[in-house]
Amino acid sequence: MMHGPCSSLNPTNTCMRKKGYCKFKYPKMFADQRSKGNDSYPIYRRRNTGEVVKVRKHYLDNSWVVPYNPYLLGKFNCHMNVEVCLDIKVVKYLYEYICQGHDRIAFSVQNNDTNVEIDEVKEYRSARWVSPPQAAWRIFQFPISEMSPSVYRLQLHLEGQQFVSFKKNMDVNAIVNNPMIRKTMLTEFFYMNRTDHHAMELNLLYREFPEHFVWSSGEKFWARRQCRSAVGCIVTCHPTEGERYYLRLLLTHVRGPTSYADLLMVNGEPCSTFRESVEKRGLLHCDDSLMECMSEAASYQMPYSLRRLFATLLVYCNPTNPRDLWEQFEELMSEDYKRLLKFDIKF
């Protein structure tokens, strides 16, 4: 299982990009031990033994070896690339293929007369194909998917601007005077950091709170978690939302805040806005926050949404170096176009 060769040995190979490097990043760097990479794929051990093998008129060493499974190669007698994906980004593709629906086919019914002229536009039929195992799975109502551990969608709102749900026949004054409407996940998170000794000792971020506490939606309070586990996820916020976006940025970096005013306090000096607090804390240094915003969105958003987010950042956030931002996320924003070109789909 040897790649290529490409790069300087064969610049015209199909894996070469316009910028003159291999899209699969061959030849790989030598490594004494396996480690986790930055692009969701592991860095496998590649020892520099000095051994070479002749492939397509070139001598290649261990840096050109493609990760493989010897058993699968021997069983199926074919080339098969096998790599372990270790990043959360794999979830996006997992849900993409599971939720994309049934396989679709285009077909027509006709006799064996070859002289009959067929109008493919008028006789086009669109249908879906369900295989016997898929049909049996749904007939017996087996579960299609599940999620473990449970995920808490943590509320995000400015002070006094939380959503309130009520029935249409309820009295408005009774709703406004009800003290329970002022209690939310976020306000009670502040309250726990002020009053609960266990929460103060842990000094948690907002997204880490559900790992140690469980939210009671009826009583509206955080209770100490006794069993199982959960993952916290702050609801997404668009950069155009202004102060709400900067509030989310503070909640992802400031540990154990006790109030909105506490988030506005930097080195003993109060700030007038959350943006000012973010700037004084150095969270908006250069384009780091924009890179983090795009990286977080890339872990679960589809390419179309990423392109819209990128355009929004250009218009409203004034990045210092738009080209660097584009080049870093170019591949993620164009994955759907590459898939269309791969299957040669024409519009």
Rosetta silent file (secondary structure, phi, psi, omega in degrees, C-alpha in Angstrom):
SEQUENCE: MMHGPCSSLNPTNTCMRKKGYCKFKYPKMFADQRSKGNDSYPIYRRRNTGEVVKVRKHYLDNSWVVPYNPYLLGKFNCHMNVEVCLDIKVVKYLYEYICQGHDRIAFSVQNNDTNVEIDEVKEYRSARWVSPPQAAWRIFQFPISEMSPSVYRLQLHLEGQQFVSFKKNMDVNAIVNNPMIRKTMLTEFFYMNRTDHHAMELNLLYREFPEHFVWSSGEKFWARRQCRSAVGCIVTCHPTEGERYYLRLLLTHVRGPTSYADLLMVNGEPCSTFRESVEKRGLLHCDDSLMECMSEAASYQMPYSLRRLFATLLVYCNPTNPRDLWEQFEELMSEDYKRLLKFDIKF
SCORE:     score description
SCORE:     0.000 S_00000001
   1 L     0.000   85.560  179.606    0.000    0.000    0.000 S_00000001
   2 E  -115.116  139.235  179.629    2.156    2.844   -1.348 S_00000001
   3 L   -89.879  144.705  170.794    0.857    6.257   -2.359 S_00000001
   4 L    75.630 -132.190    3.219    1.699    7.991   -5.573 S_00000001
   5 L   -75.088  159.325  178.650    4.351    8.900   -6.064 S_00000001
   6 L  -138.700 -149.229  179.753    3.423   12.564   -6.298 S_00000001
   7 H    56.234 -135.402 -176.902    4.884   15.918   -5.193 S_00000001
   8 H   -69.395  -22.268  179.315    8.281   16.593   -6.763 S_00000001
   9 H   -74.056  -31.109 -179.925    8.551   12.983   -7.994 S_00000001
  10 L  -153.962   82.073 -175.615    5.373   13.293  -10.081 S_00000001
  11 L   -64.946  -15.953 -177.788    3.829   16.802  -10.136 S_00000001
  12 L   -95.039    8.954  179.876    1.070   15.694  -12.557 S_00000001
  13 L   -64.539  153.498 -174.220   -0.425   13.036  -10.269 S_00000001
  14 L   -64.792  -20.353 -178.326   -4.201   13.261   -9.707 S_00000001
  15 L   -85.037   -5.852 -175.996   -3.788   14.083   -6.007 S_00000001
  16 E   -79.087  137.788  177.315   -1.763   17.232   -6.677 S_00000001
  17 L   -94.224  173.313 -178.847   -3.417   20.606   -6.092 S_00000001
  18 L   -65.053  -28.006 -178.187   -2.842   23.836   -7.954 S_00000001
  19 L   -79.774   -0.483  174.413   -0.609   25.096   -5.152 S_00000001
  20 L    88.416   23.308  176.556    1.807   22.239   -5.770 S_00000001
  21 L  -134.251  158.065 -176.767    1.156   19.968   -2.794 S_00000001
  22 E   -75.188  133.204 -179.258   -0.618   16.636   -2.326 S_00000001
  23 L   -69.881  -17.837  175.499   -4.189   16.881   -1.007 S_00000001
  24 L   -96.080    3.740  174.103   -3.517   13.748    1.074 S_00000001
  25 L    64.539   41.417  172.707   -0.345   15.372    2.491 S_00000001
  26 L  -100.580  148.469   -1.471    2.171   12.829    1.169 S_00000001
  27 L   -74.407  147.316 -179.128    4.967   12.199    1.801 S_00000001
  28 L   -78.354  158.944  176.723    4.191   11.998    5.518 S_00000001
  29 L   -77.528  146.458  174.724    6.575   13.049    8.268 S_00000001
  30 L   -69.739  144.460  179.641    8.483   10.342   10.128 S_00000001
  31 E  -143.251  135.477 -179.380    7.230    9.705   13.667 S_00000001
  32 L   -77.743  -25.089  179.380    8.671    7.538   16.447 S_00000001
  33 L  -148.221  162.579 -177.820    5.271    6.933   18.063 S_00000001
  34 L   -77.061  144.067  178.855    1.592    7.357   17.313 S_00000001
  35 E  -150.614  170.208 -178.870   -0.131   10.600   18.348 S_00000001
  36 E   -88.685  129.974  179.585   -3.332   12.559   17.707 S_00000001
  37 L   -86.909  178.886 -178.914   -3.241   14.995   14.790 S_00000001
  38 L   -92.022   -7.562 -175.704   -4.957   18.358   14.379 S_00000001
  39 L  -114.690   30.737  175.476   -7.181   17.332   11.455 S_00000001
  40 L    77.676   -7.541  177.762   -9.115   14.479   13.156 S_00000001
  41 L  -106.480  144.731 -179.708   -6.764   11.792   11.812 S_00000001
  42 E   -75.199  156.222  172.944   -4.037   10.166   13.929 S_00000001
  43 E   -97.309  104.483 -175.938   -0.344   10.494   13.173 S_00000001
  44 L   -77.110  156.918  178.967    0.778    6.876   12.864 S_00000001
  45 L   -66.912  127.441  176.428    4.260    5.684   13.730 S_00000001
  46 E  -133.220  102.174 -177.427    6.581    5.863   10.716 S_00000001
  47 L   -82.336  140.164  178.312   10.111    4.786   11.485 S_00000001
  48 L   -87.477   81.201 -176.410   12.961    6.055    9.357 S_00000001
  49 L   -86.502  -13.111 -177.614   14.551    2.666    8.685 S_00000001
  50 L    84.078   -3.879  179.450   16.200    3.672    5.426 S_00000001
  51 L   -77.833  141.979  179.767   14.485    0.853    3.543 S_00000001
  52 L  -133.080  158.815  177.125   13.092    1.707    0.101 S_00000001
  53 E  -137.874  144.130 -177.004   10.992   -0.043   -2.527 S_00000001
  54 E   -86.295  119.925  179.483   10.717    0.725   -6.231 S_00000001
  55 E  -131.335  118.110  178.027    7.225    1.894   -7.252 S_00000001
  56 L    51.570   51.246  175.174    6.528    3.273  -10.739 S_00000001
  57 L    71.380   12.034  178.428   10.199    3.963  -11.465 S_00000001
  58 E  -129.712  149.842  179.191   10.774    5.740   -8.130 S_00000001
  59 E   -96.967  119.050 -175.164   12.247    4.553   -4.847 S_00000001
  60 E  -115.448  143.745  179.013    9.859    5.202   -1.921 S_00000001
  61 L  -106.916 -162.371 -175.487   10.463    4.884    1.829 S_00000001
  62 H   -65.890  -18.911 -179.296    8.114    4.618    4.839 S_00000001
  63 H   -69.927  -11.782 -179.466    6.846    8.176    4.372 S_00000001
  64 H  -103.598    0.886 -177.251    4.830    6.980    1.347 S_00000001
  65 E   -75.166  132.181  177.800    3.111    4.018    3.045 S_00000001
  66 L   -88.167  134.232  177.696   -0.706    4.266    3.184 S_00000001
  67 L   -58.064  133.530 -174.679   -2.333    3.122    6.481 S_00000001
  68 L  -149.158  167.600  175.172   -3.868   -0.307    5.919 S_00000001
  69 L  -116.313  112.697 -175.948   -5.192   -3.428    7.615 S_00000001
  70 H   -57.286  -36.502 -178.678   -3.329   -6.584    6.469 S_00000001
  71 H   -65.271  -43.771 -178.934   -6.303   -8.860    7.218 S_00000001
  72 H   -67.596  -38.240  178.119   -8.716   -6.816    5.077 S_00000001
  73 H   -62.998  -41.527 -179.814   -6.225   -6.602    2.208 S_00000001
  74 H   -71.735  -36.014 -176.678   -5.749  -10.347    2.239 S_00000001
  75 H   -72.256  -43.595 -175.566   -9.443  -11.186    2.601 S_00000001
  76 H   -99.482   -7.534  175.609  -10.780   -8.907   -0.135 S_00000001
  77 L    54.148   50.602 -179.904   -7.655   -8.873   -2.330 S_00000001
  78 L  -154.039  166.694  175.671   -7.876   -5.139   -3.037 S_00000001
  79 L   -78.300  129.536 -176.828   -6.386   -1.826   -1.973 S_00000001
  80 L  -145.059  113.249  179.287   -8.168   -0.514    1.112 S_00000001
  81 L   -82.263  126.530 -177.713   -7.165    2.580    3.070 S_00000001
  82 L  -127.103  114.907  175.956   -7.957    2.230    6.800 S_00000001
  83 L  -135.096  148.715 -179.896   -7.567    5.143    9.213 S_00000001
  84 L   -91.309  130.179  176.594   -9.147    5.858   12.581 S_00000001
  85 L   -96.353  124.046 -170.777  -11.105    9.122   12.908 S_00000001
  86 L  -115.093    6.709 -172.191  -10.693   10.547   16.408 S_00000001
  87 L  -109.386  160.353  179.294  -12.374   13.953   16.214 S_00000001
  88 L   -65.153  -18.693 -178.848  -15.887   15.222   16.958 S_00000001
  89 L   -62.679  -21.499  179.906  -16.166   16.212   13.269 S_00000001
  90 H   -63.910  -25.064 -179.520  -16.953   12.593   12.424 S_00000001
  91 H   -63.538  -37.354 -179.101  -20.384   13.121   14.025 S_00000001
  92 H   -59.671  -46.046 -178.412  -21.323   15.594   11.294 S_00000001
  93 H   -73.166  -31.710  177.899  -20.728   13.042    8.537 S_00000001
  94 H   -61.961  -47.993  179.817  -22.338   10.260   10.561 S_00000001
  95 H   -72.155  -31.238  179.712  -25.598   12.186   10.825 S_00000001
  96 H   -61.092  -45.594 -176.547  -25.312   13.451    7.246 S_00000001
  97 H   -79.462  -30.545  178.681  -25.369    9.943    5.778 S_00000001
  98 H   -71.679  -39.676 -173.004  -27.905    8.525    8.233 S_00000001
  99 L   -96.302    7.279 -177.921  -30.405   11.357    7.762 S_00000001
 100 L   -79.229   -4.904  176.956  -30.032   11.900    4.025 S_00000001
 101 L    94.551 -173.605 -177.443  -32.961    9.542    3.318 S_00000001
 102 L   -75.314  158.534  172.396  -33.341    6.492    1.130 S_00000001
 103 E   -64.514  139.654 -176.999  -31.314    5.807   -1.972 S_00000001
 104 E  -113.440  147.334 -179.667  -33.047    7.241   -5.020 S_00000001
 105 E  -133.957  152.679  172.082  -33.252    5.833   -8.564 S_00000001
 106 E  -113.394  129.005 -174.601  -34.482    7.058  -11.951 S_00000001
 107 E  -146.031  168.576  174.965  -36.128    4.389  -14.131 S_00000001
 108 L  -148.360  151.013  179.873  -38.525    3.793  -17.044 S_00000001
 109 L  -111.038  127.840 -177.523  -40.652    0.835  -18.161 S_00000001
 110 L  -150.777  165.411  177.652  -40.650   -0.095  -21.859 S_00000001
 111 L   -86.593 -174.751 -176.144  -41.022   -3.060  -24.186 S_00000001
 112 L   -87.622    4.374 -179.368  -38.258   -4.740  -26.157 S_00000001
 113 L   -74.226  111.575 -177.042  -39.019   -2.832  -29.350 S_00000001
 114 L   -77.421  -11.450 -178.783  -35.809   -0.938  -30.103 S_00000001
 115 L   -84.620  -10.524 -178.826  -37.482    1.190  -32.766 S_00000001
 116 L   -74.018  128.375  178.686  -39.692    2.988  -30.248 S_00000001
 117 L   -80.098  129.437 -175.575  -38.500    6.527  -29.590 S_00000001
 118 L  -104.790  124.941  174.502  -38.174    7.205  -25.863 S_00000001
 119 L   -94.899   99.409 -173.909  -38.829   10.653  -24.432 S_00000001
 120 L   -65.603  -26.945 -179.276  -36.706   10.560  -21.263 S_00000001
 121 L   -72.768  -47.928 -177.572  -38.163   13.844  -19.976 S_00000001
 122 L   -73.173  -31.961 -175.868  -41.833   12.817  -20.168 S_00000001
 123 L   -96.287   11.801 -179.000  -41.269    9.217  -19.051 S_00000001
 124 L   -67.954  135.819  176.102  -38.991   10.081  -16.160 S_00000001
 125 E  -129.482  133.343  177.882  -39.936    8.401  -12.886 S_00000001
 126 E  -110.020  130.846 -178.141  -38.419    9.149   -9.523 S_00000001
 127 E  -144.915  169.725  176.456  -38.570    6.488   -6.828 S_00000001
 128 E  -117.078  148.826 -176.849  -36.784    5.403   -3.695 S_00000001
 129 E  -109.922  122.620  176.436  -35.088    2.086   -3.095 S_00000001
 130 L  -117.915  117.174 -178.455  -35.511    0.330    0.239 S_00000001
 131 L   -73.579  160.319  179.455  -33.478   -2.837    0.641 S_00000001
 132 H   -55.869  -43.541  177.836  -34.947   -5.882    2.470 S_00000001
 133 H   -62.288  -39.432  178.442  -32.833   -5.361    5.627 S_00000001
 134 H   -64.802  -41.765  179.844  -33.922   -1.697    5.819 S_00000001
 135 H   -63.639  -44.397  179.852  -37.572   -2.649    5.326 S_00000001
 136 H   -64.548  -38.317 -179.626  -37.451   -5.344    8.014 S_00000001
 137 H   -61.493  -39.690 -179.075  -35.718   -2.993   10.437 S_00000001
 138 H   -80.011  -32.793  177.834  -38.528   -0.438   10.072 S_00000001
 139 H   -62.366  -41.873  179.643  -41.355   -3.014   10.084 S_00000001
 140 L   -83.532    2.598  175.426  -40.202   -4.299   13.474 S_00000001
 141 L    57.126   40.369  173.540  -39.776   -0.668   14.653 S_00000001
 142 L   -71.644  150.017 -179.850  -36.193   -1.108   15.761 S_00000001
 143 L   -64.910  136.229 -179.435  -34.487    2.124   16.850 S_00000001
 144 L   -84.313  -39.715 -179.124  -32.739    3.925   14.001 S_00000001
 145 L  -153.343  162.741  177.250  -30.417    6.077   16.115 S_00000001
 146 L  -149.775  163.069 -178.373  -29.716    7.057   19.698 S_00000001
 147 L  -129.107  126.855  177.905  -27.691    9.643   21.565 S_00000001
 148 L  -149.088  132.485   -2.253  -25.523    8.985   24.589 S_00000001
 149 L   -75.704  173.880 -179.977  -24.705   10.765   26.820 S_00000001
 150 E   -68.628  149.917 -177.573  -27.580   13.252   26.956 S_00000001
 151 E  -114.364  127.461  177.220  -26.873   16.788   25.773 S_00000001
 152 E   -92.853  123.652  172.607  -28.083   19.867   27.647 S_00000001
 153 E   -86.515  102.627 -174.313  -28.947   22.862   25.475 S_00000001
 154 E   -79.648  129.133 -177.763  -27.855   25.667   27.780 S_00000001
 155 L   -67.379  149.293  179.749  -29.909   28.851   27.540 S_00000001
 156 L  -139.434  120.295 -179.849  -28.237   32.090   26.500 S_00000001
 157 L  -158.877  155.175  174.155  -29.820   35.511   26.964 S_00000001
 158 L   -75.447  168.984 -175.381  -29.009   39.018   28.081 S_00000001
 159 L   -63.109  123.615  178.978  -30.199   40.251   31.452 S_00000001
 160 L    75.249   10.901 -177.583  -34.007   40.362   31.577 S_00000001
 161 L  -119.496   29.522  178.811  -34.357   39.190   27.970 S_00000001
 162 L   -76.314  156.082  176.860  -35.104   35.493   28.471 S_00000001
 163 L   -75.573  141.211  178.926  -37.888   33.763   26.557 S_00000001
 164 L  -126.804  124.488  177.853  -41.132   33.224   28.475 S_00000001
 165 L  -105.013  140.520 -179.159  -43.727   30.657   27.371 S_00000001
 166 L  -157.530  161.902  177.872  -47.349   30.842   28.533 S_00000001
 167 L   -82.680  152.065 -173.409  -50.846   29.819   27.476 S_00000001
 168 L   -68.276  -21.178 -179.482  -53.015   32.301   25.602 S_00000001
 169 L   -91.471    5.279 -179.720  -55.741   32.300   28.273 S_00000001
 170 L   -82.651  151.051  179.363  -53.344   33.300   31.087 S_00000001
 171 L   -77.555  134.378 -176.465  -53.422   36.753   32.669 S_00000001
 172 H   -64.636  -41.449 -179.294  -50.508   38.983   31.642 S_00000001
 173 H   -62.954  -38.489  178.518  -50.111   40.512   35.114 S_00000001
 174 H   -65.349  -34.820  179.176  -49.932   37.058   36.690 S_00000001
 175 H   -68.654  -46.221 -177.226  -47.213   36.099   34.235 S_00000001
 176 H   -65.727  -37.047 -177.384  -45.135   39.231   34.848 S_00000001
 177 L   -84.573   -2.093  179.231  -45.414   38.965   38.651 S_00000001
 178 L   -77.310  118.083 -177.690  -44.494   35.283   38.703 S_00000001
 179 H   -67.529  -18.023 -177.368  -40.957   35.025   40.150 S_00000001
 180 H   -69.874  -25.158 -178.401  -40.343   31.717   38.364 S_00000001
 181 H   -70.796  -17.262  178.844  -40.093   33.388   34.937 S_00000001
 182 H   -84.001   -7.431 -179.332  -36.938   35.154   36.112 S_00000001
 183 L   -96.871  122.547  176.203  -35.234   31.821   36.746 S_00000001
 184 L  -133.557  174.590  176.654  -33.375   30.286   33.804 S_00000001
 185 H   -56.081  -40.151 -176.709  -30.452   27.931   33.362 S_00000001
 186 H   -72.829  -46.537 -178.860  -28.119   30.915   33.079 S_00000001
 187 H   -65.081  -37.319  178.131  -29.416   32.942   36.043 S_00000001
 188 H   -73.954  -24.713  172.146  -29.410   29.864   38.278 S_00000001
 189 H   -64.431  -43.594  174.902  -25.884   29.081   37.085 S_00000001
 190 H   -61.726  -43.137 -177.611  -24.854   32.498   38.433 S_00000001
 191 H   -62.812  -42.337  179.532  -26.798   31.837   41.650 S_00000001
 192 H   -64.399  -36.473  178.852  -25.087   28.481   42.228 S_00000001
 193 H   -69.510  -18.940  177.868  -21.666   30.076   41.778 S_00000001
 194 H   -90.641  -31.492 -168.067  -22.568   32.588   44.507 S_00000001
 195 H  -116.629  -28.534 -174.628  -24.171   30.276   47.060 S_00000001
 196 L   -90.953  123.196 -177.108  -23.190   26.635   46.509 S_00000001
 197 H   -67.215  -36.342 -179.626  -19.841   25.645   48.051 S_00000001
 198 H   -64.975  -42.156  178.483  -19.431   22.636   45.750 S_00000001
 199 H   -65.950  -38.230  179.377  -19.910   24.797   42.648 S_00000001
 200 H   -67.183  -36.129  178.432  -17.470   27.394   43.982 S_00000001
 201 H   -68.458  -39.381 -178.881  -14.833   24.726   44.611 S_00000001
 202 H   -71.508  -33.676  177.930  -15.206   23.279   41.096 S_00000001
 203 L    52.622   63.983 -170.442  -15.051   26.739   39.459 S_00000001
 204 L   -94.143  157.096  166.358  -16.689   25.509   36.260 S_00000001
 205 L   -77.896  163.318 -178.551  -17.377   26.958   32.867 S_00000001
 206 H   -59.984  -43.764 -178.075  -21.022   27.241   31.842 S_00000001
 207 H   -71.067  -19.100  178.736  -20.762   24.317   29.393 S_00000001
 208 H   -85.915  -12.474 -173.364  -19.092   22.144   32.077 S_00000001
 209 H   -61.766  -42.980 -179.949  -21.890   22.677   34.616 S_00000001
 210 H   -63.834  -15.072  177.678  -24.202   19.812   33.445 S_00000001
 211 H   -70.265  -22.175 -176.635  -21.375   17.339   34.028 S_00000001
 212 L  -121.040  -14.384 -178.621  -21.750   17.901   37.802 S_00000001
 213 E  -134.919  151.843  179.483  -25.283   19.281   38.179 S_00000001
 214 E  -116.653  139.675 -176.396  -28.692   18.363   36.759 S_00000001
 215 E   -91.829  128.897  175.987  -31.335   20.903   35.768 S_00000001
 216 E   -97.902  107.573 -175.760  -34.878   20.562   37.130 S_00000001
 217 L   -70.065  -27.843 -179.980  -37.163   22.129   34.525 S_00000001
 218 L   -76.272  -49.699 -179.032  -40.210   22.065   36.834 S_00000001
 219 L   -85.784  -16.729  179.221  -38.615   23.605   39.933 S_00000001
 220 L    58.602   64.499  173.606  -36.057   25.575   37.902 S_00000001
 221 E  -156.167  158.940  176.794  -32.906   24.926   39.894 S_00000001
 222 E   -93.277  127.827  176.316  -29.605   23.063   39.536 S_00000001
 223 E  -114.317  151.526 -178.734  -29.200   19.975   41.756 S_00000001
 224 E   -65.146  132.909 -177.256  -26.004   18.039   42.330 S_00000001
 225 L   -74.713  133.150 -178.182  -25.724   15.134   39.889 S_00000001
 226 L  -101.167  -32.022 -177.049  -25.796   11.698   41.519 S_00000001
 227 L  -152.496  174.892 -179.875  -25.335    9.356   38.555 S_00000001
 228 L    59.378 -172.373 -178.099  -24.925    9.129   34.785 S_00000001
 229 L  -144.959  159.107  179.808  -23.279   11.864   32.764 S_00000001
 230 E  -147.747  159.479  179.489  -24.304   14.705   30.485 S_00000001
 231 E  -119.457  133.772  179.095  -22.680   17.139   28.098 S_00000001
 232 E   -94.927  139.843  178.413  -23.437   20.860   28.063 S_00000001
 233 E  -139.556  113.791  177.715  -23.784   22.831   24.832 S_00000001
 234 E   -70.619  134.531 -178.075  -24.475   26.569   24.818 S_00000001
 235 L   -57.909  146.061 -177.760  -26.992   27.439   22.119 S_00000001
 236 L   -67.305  152.967 -178.021  -25.426   28.907   19.010 S_00000001
 237 L  -140.654  130.597 -178.414  -25.381   32.652   18.558 S_00000001
 238 L   -76.232  141.497  179.151  -24.862   34.595   15.343 S_00000001
 239 H   -58.749  -24.155 -179.970  -22.080   37.226   15.346 S_00000001
 240 H   -74.429   -7.736 -179.511  -24.607   39.825   14.154 S_00000001
 241 H   -80.046    0.258  171.110  -26.461   39.550   17.489 S_00000001
 242 L    67.239 -117.792 -173.676  -23.899   41.824   19.094 S_00000001
 243 H   -59.829  -33.847  178.544  -23.872   41.743   22.902 S_00000001
 244 H   -65.103  -36.879  178.019  -25.466   38.293   23.053 S_00000001
 245 H   -65.769  -42.825 -179.759  -22.623   36.915   20.923 S_00000001
 246 H   -71.604  -29.367  173.298  -19.976   38.489   23.186 S_00000001
 247 H   -62.848  -43.498  178.123  -21.817   37.183   26.251 S_00000001
 248 H   -62.622  -38.206  179.119  -21.492   33.671   24.828 S_00000001
 249 H   -63.965  -38.858  177.746  -17.798   34.280   24.198 S_00000001
 250 H   -68.184  -40.518 -178.346  -17.313   35.282   27.840 S_00000001
 251 H   -67.015  -23.991  178.522  -19.248   32.279   29.146 S_00000001
 252 L   -84.893   -6.298 -177.576  -16.987   29.915   27.185 S_00000001
 253 L  -125.371  -27.329 -175.593  -13.818   31.397   28.757 S_00000001
 254 L   -93.392  125.394 -179.005  -14.657   32.840   32.213 S_00000001
 255 L   -91.516  137.852  173.244  -14.895   30.291   35.029 S_00000001
 256 L    60.088   41.551  177.916  -17.369   30.569   37.880 S_00000001
 257 L   -68.531  146.276 -177.104  -19.047   33.912   37.069 S_00000001
 258 L  -104.746  -12.107 -179.829  -21.549   35.030   39.703 S_00000001
 259 L  -170.809  174.775  173.647  -23.582   37.559   37.690 S_00000001
 260 H   -64.030  -38.734  179.990  -23.732   39.611   34.519 S_00000001
 261 H   -64.336  -33.367  178.498  -21.887   42.361   36.362 S_00000001
 262 H   -65.082  -36.260  177.115  -19.132   39.904   37.253 S_00000001
 263 H   -68.668  -26.788  179.433  -18.591   39.199   33.549 S_00000001
 264 H   -83.343   -8.181 -178.242  -18.302   42.945   32.936 S_00000001
 265 E   -92.490  122.816  179.485  -15.587   43.289   35.605 S_00000001
 266 E  -127.950  115.093 -179.994  -11.991   43.059   34.307 S_00000001
 267 L    54.488   40.242  177.281   -9.073   43.497   36.745 S_00000001
 268 L    80.092    0.304 -179.905  -11.331   45.374   39.171 S_00000001
 269 E  -112.295  127.938 -179.643  -12.555   47.824   36.541 S_00000001
 270 E   -75.799  145.131  176.279  -16.171   47.677   35.292 S_00000001
 271 L  -108.069  152.772 -178.316  -16.882   47.651   31.552 S_00000001
 272 L   -83.518  -26.453 -178.171  -19.916   49.219   29.929 S_00000001
 273 L  -136.815  161.047  177.095  -20.481   46.423   27.364 S_00000001
 274 H   -68.640  -32.088  177.623  -19.678   42.753   26.974 S_00000001
 275 H   -62.551  -42.366  178.403  -17.660   43.557   23.853 S_00000001
 276 H   -62.515  -40.172  178.381  -15.427   45.864   25.880 S_00000001
 277 H   -64.201  -40.510  178.296  -14.974   43.119   28.466 S_00000001
 278 H   -63.073  -42.505 -178.694  -14.072   40.637   25.723 S_00000001
 279 H   -66.125  -42.103 -179.418  -11.513   43.037   24.239 S_00000001
 280 H   -69.172  -26.707  177.143   -9.856   43.768   27.608 S_00000001
 281 L   -82.431   -4.053  178.241   -9.586   40.054   28.338 S_00000001
 282 L    77.777   19.831 -179.277   -7.757   39.561   25.024 S_00000001
 283 L   -83.760   -9.205  177.868  -10.405   37.255   23.564 S_00000001
 284 L  -113.025   24.663 -179.714  -10.628   39.328   20.363 S_00000001
 285 L   -66.518  122.999 -176.567   -6.905   39.468   19.703 S_00000001
 286 L    53.325 -131.630 -177.871   -6.404   39.458   15.918 S_00000001
 287 L  -110.897   22.583 -176.325   -8.765   36.919   14.293 S_00000001
 288 H   -61.348  -42.122 -178.993   -8.526   34.216   16.947 S_00000001
 289 H   -66.351  -34.567  178.408  -12.192   34.514   17.905 S_00000001
 290 H   -69.934  -39.640  176.665  -13.251   34.319   14.250 S_00000001
 291 H   -62.189  -41.728 -179.919  -11.082   31.241   13.717 S_00000001
 292 H   -66.662  -38.576  177.980  -12.636   29.666   16.802 S_00000001
 293 H   -61.777  -46.989  179.429  -16.124   30.566   15.565 S_00000001
 294 H   -67.359  -39.227 -179.760  -15.525   28.915   12.186 S_00000001
 295 H   -64.432  -41.602  179.295  -13.828   25.870   13.739 S_00000001
 296 H   -65.731  -42.374  179.779  -16.722   25.293   16.118 S_00000001
 297 H   -67.393  -34.024 -178.514  -19.281   25.645   13.326 S_00000001
 298 H   -66.489  -20.481 -178.641  -17.297   23.312   11.047 S_00000001
 299 L   -73.363  -18.949 -179.175  -17.675   20.475   13.560 S_00000001
 300 L  -142.281   -9.237 -179.302  -21.428   20.194   12.948 S_00000001
 301 L   -92.237  151.270  176.518  -22.531   22.599   10.177 S_00000001
 302 L   -81.009  161.637 -175.624  -22.808   21.710    6.506 S_00000001
 303 H   -55.018  -37.440 -179.753  -20.729   23.556    3.857 S_00000001
 304 H   -60.481  -44.332  179.065  -23.658   25.780    2.782 S_00000001
 305 H   -67.456  -35.157  178.289  -24.076   27.107    6.343 S_00000001
 306 H   -64.632  -38.931  178.759  -20.319   27.600    6.682 S_00000001
 307 H   -65.635  -39.038  177.325  -20.259   29.763    3.553 S_00000001
 308 H   -65.973  -40.461  177.967  -23.074   31.926    4.919 S_00000001
 309 H   -64.651  -41.780  178.801  -21.265   32.268    8.246 S_00000001
 310 H   -60.903  -42.912  178.441  -18.033   33.213    6.466 S_00000001
 311 H   -64.299  -37.696  178.145  -19.864   35.917    4.505 S_00000001
 312 H   -64.522  -42.590  178.830  -21.418   37.223    7.723 S_00000001
 313 H   -63.259  -36.850  178.111  -18.013   37.443    9.411 S_00000001
 314 H   -64.930  -39.959 -174.185  -16.667   39.413    6.443 S_00000001
 315 H   -77.805  -43.133 -168.715  -19.538   41.905    6.545 S_00000001
 316 H  -106.514  -19.468 -172.820  -19.992   42.448   10.282 S_00000001
 317 L  -109.886   -6.202  175.086  -16.763   41.423   12.054 S_00000001
 318 L    47.978   64.465  178.764  -14.083   43.056    9.853 S_00000001
 319 L   -63.056  144.927 -178.013  -11.378   40.317    9.999 S_00000001
 320 L   -70.542  -31.280 -179.788   -7.837   41.652    9.763 S_00000001
 321 L  -136.628   83.970 -177.801   -6.803   39.024    7.207 S_00000001
 322 H   -60.835  -33.617 -178.285   -9.791   37.638    5.248 S_00000001
 323 H   -63.826  -42.803  178.703   -7.552   35.624    2.896 S_00000001
 324 H   -62.480  -39.858  178.778   -6.032   33.604    5.759 S_00000001
 325 H   -63.413  -40.588  179.191   -9.508   32.929    7.129 S_00000001
 326 H   -67.352  -46.868 -176.384  -10.663   31.749    3.698 S_00000001
 327 H   -64.993  -32.176 -178.764   -7.641   29.543    3.024 S_00000001
 328 H   -70.530  -33.580 -176.102   -7.893   27.834    6.401 S_00000001
 329 H  -114.794   17.171 -178.152  -11.539   26.803    5.889 S_00000001
 330 H   -61.043  -46.122 -177.442  -11.647   26.607    2.087 S_00000001
 331 H   -65.210  -41.520 -179.081  -11.838   22.805    1.981 S_00000001
 332 H   -67.096  -32.873 -178.257  -14.572   22.605    4.626 S_00000001
 333 H   -81.111  -11.622 -176.554  -16.689   25.221    2.841 S_00000001
 334 L  -119.011   18.322 -177.727  -16.431   23.470   -0.539 S_00000001
 335 H   -63.441  -37.549 -178.240  -16.991   19.834    0.440 S_00000001
 336 H   -68.107  -36.527  177.161  -20.407   19.651   -1.241 S_00000001
 337 H   -66.608  -37.969  179.233  -19.022   20.937   -4.561 S_00000001
 338 H   -65.437  -35.751  179.889  -16.218   18.382   -4.436 S_00000001
 339 H   -67.310  -37.837  178.148  -18.748   15.622   -3.854 S_00000001
 340 H   -66.010  -41.002  179.291  -20.733   16.717   -6.903 S_00000001
 341 H   -67.786  -32.772 -178.880  -17.607   16.773   -9.043 S_00000001
 342 H   -63.718  -40.848 -178.804  -16.597   13.352   -7.753 S_00000001
 343 L   -93.656    6.819  175.037  -19.858   11.798   -8.975 S_00000001
 344 L    55.449   49.656  179.614  -19.846   13.936  -12.141 S_00000001
 345 L   -90.125  127.593 -177.225  -23.265   15.442  -11.501 S_00000001
 346 L  -110.699  142.519  178.012  -24.216   18.072  -14.071 S_00000001
 347 L   -98.701    0.000    0.000  -26.789   20.848  -13.707 S_00000001
